[in-house]
Amino acid sequence: MKRELIYRPDALSDLNEAESYTKQTWGGAQAKRYVAALVADIKALRVSALRYPLYNEVFLGLRRKRSGMHHIYYFATDDRVEILNVIHTSRDPGLHLKVETWQEGE
């Protein structure tokens, strides 16, 4: 079963930031490949979302999947996946996750 995929605005902003940084650092072609791989991993969560561990120490029900040098943070239910943030692995999730913009229970 494929779940509905929902991107929160912060996640879209994070993807744009990753693309911009990669383009500036390694060029446009690399940026396109890298972001395409991130998006492919996000889309794969429609089928495999529940296989990745809970990250409850940060927020109840939060899950995290690594993709390249980023972590994809999301909520998953039987019928949908909400992509909350996409944060570089070198960043402290306690400082960079935008928990205040998440609405509990959605």
TORKOLMI-388724 format. One record per residue: residue in three letters; chain; x, y, z of N, C-alpha, C, O in turn. Coordinates in steps of 0.2 Angstrom, whole numbers, padded with zeros to 4 digits. Layout:
// TORKOLMI-388724
> Ala  A  X  Y  Z  X  Y  Z  X  Y  Z  X  Y  Z
...
// end
This chain:
// TORKOLMI-388724
> Met  A  0004  -0006  0000  0000  0000  0000  0004  0006  0000  0009  0007  0004
> Lys  A  0003  0011  -0004  0006  0017  -0004  0003  0022  0000  -0003  0023  -0001
> Arg  A  0006  0026  0004  0004  0031  0008  0004  0037  0004  0007  0039  0000
> Glu  A  -0001  0042  0007  -0001  0049  0004  0005  0052  0007  0007  0051  0012
> Leu  A  0008  0056  0002  0015  0060  0004  0013  0067  0005  0010  0070  0000
> Ile  A  0015  0070  0011  0014  0077  0012  0020  0080  0014  0024  0078  0018
> Tyr  A  0022  0086  0011  0028  0089  0012  0025  0095  0016  0021  0099  0014
> Arg  A  0028  0096  0022  0027  0102  0026  0031  0108  0023  0037  0107  0020
> Pro  A  0029  0114  0024  0033  0120  0021  0041  0120  0023  0045  0121  0019
> Asp  A  0042  0118  0029  0049  0118  0032  0053  0113  0028  0059  0114  0026
> Ala  A  0050  0107  0026  0054  0102  0023  0055  0104  0016  0061  0103  0013
> Leu  A  0051  0108  0012  0052  0111  0006  0057  0116  0006  0062  0116  0001
> Ser  A  0057  0120  0011  0063  0125  0012  0069  0122  0013  0074  0124  0010
> Asp  A  0069  0116  0017  0076  0112  0018  0078  0110  0012  0084  0110  0011
> Leu  A  0074  0107  0008  0076  0104  0001  0079  0109  -0003  0084  0108  -0007
> Asn  A  0076  0115  -0003  0078  0121  -0007  0085  0123  -0005  0090  0125  -0009
> Glu  A  0086  0123  0002  0092  0125  0005  0098  0120  0003  0103  0122  0001
> Ala  A  0096  0114  0003  0101  0108  0001  0103  0109  -0006  0109  0108  -0008
> Glu  A  0098  0110  -0010  0100  0111  -0017  0104  0117  -0019  0109  0117  -0022
> Ser  A  0102  0123  -0015  0106  0129  -0016  0114  0128  -0014  0118  0130  -0017
> Tyr  A  0114  0125  -0008  0121  0124  -0005  0125  0119  -0010  0131  0121  -0011
> Thr  A  0122  0114  -0012  0126  0109  -0016  0127  0112  -0023  0133  0111  -0026
> Lys  A  0123  0116  -0026  0124  0120  -0032  0130  0125  -0031  0135  0125  -0036
> Gln  A  0130  0128  -0026  0135  0133  -0025  0142  0130  -0024  0147  0132  -0026
> Thr  A  0142  0124  -0020  0148  0121  -0018  0151  0116  -0024  0157  0116  -0025
> Trp  A  0146  0112  -0027  0148  0107  -0032  0145  0108  -0039  0147  0103  -0043
> Gly  A  0141  0113  -0040  0139  0114  -0046  0132  0111  -0047  0129  0107  -0043
> Gly  A  0129  0114  -0053  0122  0113  -0054  0120  0105  -0056  0115  0103  -0053
> Ala  A  0124  0102  -0059  0123  0095  -0061  0123  0091  -0055  0118  0086  -0054
> Gln  A  0128  0092  -0050  0128  0088  -0044  0122  0090  -0040  0119  0085  -0036
> Ala  A  0120  0096  -0039  0114  0098  -0035  0108  0094  -0038  0104  0092  -0034
> Lys  A  0107  0094  -0044  0101  0090  -0047  0101  0083  -0045  0096  0080  -0043
> Arg  A  0107  0080  -0046  0107  0073  -0044  0106  0072  -0036  0102  0067  -0035
> Tyr  A  0109  0076  -0032  0108  0075  -0025  0101  0076  -0023  0098  0072  -0019
> Val  A  0098  0081  -0025  0091  0082  -0023  0086  0077  -0026  0082  0075  -0023
> Ala  A  0088  0075  -0032  0084  0069  -0035  0084  0063  -0031  0079  0060  -0030
> Ala  A  0090  0062  -0028  0091  0056  -0024  0087  0057  -0017  0084  0052  -0015
> Leu  A  0087  0063  -0014  0084  0064  -0008  0076  0063  -0009  0073  0060  -0005
> Val  A  0074  0066  -0015  0066  0066  -0016  0065  0058  -0018  0059  0056  -0016
> Ala  A  0069  0054  -0021  0067  0047  -0022  0067  0044  -0016  0063  0039  -0015
> Asp  A  0071  0045  -0011  0071  0042  -0004  0065  0044  0000  0062  0040  0003
> Ile  A  0063  0050  -0001  0057  0053  0002  0051  0049  -0001  0046  0046  0003
> Lys  A  0050  0048  -0008  0045  0045  -0011  0045  0037  -0009  0039  0035  -0009
> Ala  A  0050  0034  -0008  0051  0027  -0006  0047  0026  0001  0045  0021  0003
> Leu  A  0047  0032  0005  0044  0031  0012  0037  0030  0011  0033  0027  0016
> Arg  A  0034  0031  0005  0026  0029  0004  0025  0022  0005  0020  0020  0007
> Val  A  0030  0018  0004  0030  0011  0005  0033  0008  0011  0031  0004  0015
> Ser  A  0039  0011  0013  0043  0009  0018  0044  0013  0025  0048  0012  0029
> Ala  A  0039  0017  0026  0040  0022  0031  0040  0019  0038  0044  0022  0042
> Leu  A  0037  0014  0039  0037  0011  0046  0043  0007  0048  0044  0004  0053
> Arg  A  0047  0006  0043  0053  0001  0044  0059  0005  0047  0063  0002  0050
> Tyr  A  0058  0012  0047  0064  0016  0050  0062  0017  0058  0056  0018  0059
> Pro  A  0067  0018  0062  0065  0018  0069  0062  0025  0071  0063  0030  0068
> Leu  A  0058  0024  0077  0056  0030  0080  0061  0034  0083  0066  0031  0085
> Tyr  A  0060  0040  0083  0065  0045  0086  0062  0049  0092  0062  0055  0092
> Asn  A  0058  0045  0096  0054  0048  0102  0058  0052  0106  0054  0057  0110
> Glu  A  0064  0052  0107  0068  0056  0112  0068  0063  0110  0069  0068  0114
> Val  A  0066  0065  0103  0065  0072  0101  0058  0074  0101  0056  0079  0103
> Phe  A  0054  0069  0098  0047  0071  0098  0043  0064  0097  0045  0060  0093
> Leu  A  0038  0063  0101  0034  0057  0101  0031  0055  0094  0028  0060  0091
> Gly  A  0033  0050  0091  0030  0048  0084  0035  0050  0079  0033  0048  0073
> Leu  A  0040  0053  0080  0044  0056  0075  0049  0050  0072  0051  0046  0076
> Arg  A  0050  0050  0066  0054  0045  0063  0060  0048  0059  0059  0054  0057
> Arg  A  0065  0045  0058  0071  0048  0054  0074  0042  0049  0075  0037  0051
> Lys  A  0075  0045  0043  0079  0041  0038  0085  0045  0036  0084  0050  0034
> Arg  A  0090  0041  0035  0096  0045  0032  0096  0044  0024  0094  0039  0022
> Ser  A  0097  0049  0021  0098  0050  0014  0104  0054  0012  0104  0060  0013
> Gly  A  0109  0051  0009  0115  0055  0008  0118  0058  0014  0119  0054  0019
> Met  A  0119  0064  0014  0122  0067  0020  0116  0071  0024  0117  0076  0028
> His  A  0110  0069  0023  0104  0072  0026  0100  0067  0030  0100  0061  0028
> His  A  0096  0069  0035  0091  0065  0038  0085  0068  0036  0083  0074  0037
> Ile  A  0080  0063  0035  0073  0065  0033  0069  0064  0040  0069  0058  0042
> Tyr  A  0066  0069  0042  0062  0068  0048  0055  0068  0046  0052  0072  0042
> Tyr  A  0051  0063  0049  0044  0063  0047  0039  0059  0052  0042  0056  0056
> Phe  A  0033  0060  0051  0028  0056  0054  0025  0051  0049  0024  0053  0043
> Ala  A  0023  0045  0052  0020  0040  0047  0014  0037  0051  0014  0035  0057
> Thr  A  0009  0036  0047  0003  0032  0049  0002  0027  0044  0006  0026  0039
> Asp  A  -0003  0023  0044  -0005  0018  0039  -0006  0020  0033  -0006  0017  0027
> Asp  A  -0009  0027  0032  -0011  0029  0026  -0007  0036  0024  -0009  0038  0018
> Arg  A  -0003  0038  0028  0001  0044  0025  0008  0045  0028  0009  0042  0034
> Val  A  0012  0049  0025  0019  0051  0027  0019  0058  0027  0018  0061  0022
> Glu  A  0021  0062  0032  0022  0069  0032  0029  0070  0033  0032  0069  0038
> Ile  A  0032  0073  0028  0039  0075  0029  0040  0082  0032  0037  0087  0030
> Leu  A  0043  0082  0038  0043  0088  0042  0049  0092  0041  0049  0098  0040
> Asn  A  0055  0089  0041  0062  0093  0040  0066  0088  0036  0066  0082  0037
> Val  A  0071  0091  0033  0077  0088  0030  0083  0091  0032  0085  0097  0029
> Ile  A  0087  0088  0036  0092  0092  0040  0099  0088  0039  0099  0082  0039
> His  A  0104  0092  0037  0111  0089  0036  0113  0085  0042  0111  0087  0048
> Thr  A  0116  0080  0041  0118  0075  0047  0123  0079  0052  0124  0076  0057
> Ser  A  0127  0084  0050  0131  0087  0054  0128  0092  0059  0131  0094  0064
> Arg  A  0121  0093  0058  0118  0098  0062  0114  0094  0068  0112  0089  0067
> Asp  A  0114  0098  0073  0111  0095  0079  0103  0096  0078  0100  0101  0078
> Pro  A  0100  0090  0078  0092  0090  0077  0089  0094  0082  0084  0097  0081
> Gly  A  0092  0095  0089  0088  0099  0094  0088  0106  0092  0084  0110  0094
> Leu  A  0093  0108  0088  0094  0115  0086  0090  0117  0080  0088  0122  0078
> His  A  0090  0112  0075  0088  0113  0068  0081  0111  0066  0078  0113  0061
> Leu  A  0078  0106  0070  0072  0104  0069  0067  0109  0071  0068  0112  0076
> Lys  A  0062  0110  0067  0057  0116  0068  0051  0113  0071  0045  0114  0069
> Val  A  0052  0110  0077  0046  0107  0081  0041  0112  0082  0035  0110  0082
> Glu  A  0042  0118  0083  0037  0123  0085  0032  0124  0079  0026  0126  0080
> Thr  A  0034  0122  0073  0029  0122  0067  0025  0116  0066  0020  0116  0062
> Trp  A  0027  0111  0070  0023  0104  0069  0016  0105  0073  0017  0107  0079
> Gln  A  0011  0102  0070  0005  0102  0074  0004  0095  0076  0002  0091  0072
> Glu  A  0004  0094  0083  0003  0087  0085  -0004  0085  0083  -0009  0088  0083
> Gly  A  -0004  0078  0081  -0010  0075  0080  -0012  0075  0072  -0017  0072  0070
> Glu  A  -0008  0078  0068  -0009  0079  0061  -0006  0073  0058  -0007  0072  0052
// end
